Amino acid sequence: MELNVEQLKEAESELKRYLPGSLQKNDLFKDIMVFANDETRLEETLRKSSVVDWTRYLCIGCSHRHTEIFKAVASEKNVPSCQLAVCHVMILEDVSSLPPVDSSEVSLSSLDESHISLLNRTWKFGKCAEAVRMIQNMVTHFPSCCVLDAEGQPVAWLLVYSNCAMGMLYTLPEHRGKGYAKVLICTMAKRLHAEGYPMYCFIEEENALSYKLFTSLGFTEDPACRFMWLEFNEL
């Protein structure tokens, strides 16, 4: 769907409410709303060294229809790239559609920096310095929710990325089948809604289990919308 001029202005205004000032001053942010309608502008922006530093490691998420532009610019600059994941974009339009969840028997808490090593070990895209920095930023600056065992250690958790998407949902194998994931998703969705944030997530196309879970909780997707995660200058 393309946005008209007034819709673009409204969308930019809404984005500014949630993004930190450091991002708002960046040229990439200034052009972000144009990308949806002007692929030539996107390509020109990606070529600017002042906007994208192609000499360092980059992990970028983009609409599937912009993937070839990113790859083409990277190839032009002799930057190696690979596709990490193709995802459904799942959105919860109405928080009241969430089913009732009894969490009275579950000990819920937030994650902290002492849990970063555990998160890095269990995350599919973890086990590297860049992932550790990313997880640390998420734990420190964004909402998180976890289920604690009798010893006060997390056995299941859900975080929020810097783009406000819920993610990194994980339950230790020995604690699966207890409904922890459902409790975490519902708890986090209600918190985000109460604070005025969107309720959405990215689910890899091959992850049928997660897709079924989020769908059962009222999340829906636009079949025409796909999100790609691309990696450049792999570490």
PEDA-V437848 format. One line per field, one symbol per residue. burial: b if it has 16 or more other C-alpha atoms within 10 Angstrom, else e. A space follows every 50 residues. Layout:
BEGIN
burial=???
END
This chain:
BEGIN
burial=eeeeeeebeeebeeeeeeeeeeebeeebbeeebbbbeeeeebbebbbeee eeebeeebeebeeeebbeebbebbeeeebebeeebbbbbbbbeebeebee eeeeeeebeebeeeebeebbeeeeebeeeebbebbbebbeeebbbbbbee eeebbbbbbbbeebbbbbbbbeeeeeeeebbbbbbbbbbbebeeeeebbb bbbbeeeeebbeebeebbbbbeeeebbbbbbbbee
END
